[in-house]
């Protein structure tokens, strides 16, 4: 998930440098959404994964 966010961020930077404002804005929005989803899933995995003890 994080790799997709970084990919869209790189696409947005390249599009902004080349002058494609609409594509850059769209790619930036997608990157932000994917990063927030990544953060939510990461925090959820930390919280719910901590409840399990070591299996013996």
C-alpha positions in Angstrom: 0.0 0.0 0.0 2.8 2.4 0.9 4.6 1.6 -2.4 1.5 2.6 -4.4 1.3 5.9 -2.4 5.0 6.6 -3.2 4.5 5.7 -6.8 1.6 8.1 -7.2 3.6 10.8 -5.4 6.5 10.4 -7.8 4.0 10.5 -10.8 2.6 13.7 -9.3 6.0 15.3 -9.0 7.0 14.4 -12.5 3.7 15.7 -13.9 4.0 18.9 -12.0 7.5 19.5 -13.3 6.3 18.9 -16.8 3.4 21.3 -16.4 0.5 18.8 -16.3 -1.5 20.4 -13.4 -4.6 18.3 -13.6 -2.8 15.0 -13.6 -0.5 16.2 -10.8 -3.4 17.2 -8.7 -5.2 13.9 -9.2 -2.1 11.8 -8.5 -1.5 13.8 -5.4 -5.0 13.2 -4.2 -4.7 9.5 -4.8 -1.4 9.4 -3.0 -2.9 11.1 0.0 -5.8 8.7 0.2 -3.5 5.7 -0.1 -1.2 7.0 2.6 -4.1 7.5 5.0 -5.4 4.0 4.3 -1.9 2.7 4.9 -1.7 4.5 8.2 -5.1 3.3 9.4 -4.3 -0.3 8.5 -0.8 0.0 10.2 -2.3 1.3 13.4 -5.0 -1.3 13.4 -2.5 -4.1 12.9 -0.4 -2.7 15.8 -3.4 -2.6 18.1 -5.0 -5.9 17.2 -1.7 -7.7 16.8 -0.6 -6.8 20.3 -3.4 -8.7 22.0 -2.0 -12.0 21.0 0.5 -13.6 23.3 3.4 -15.9 22.2 2.3 -19.3 21.0 3.9 -22.2 22.8 
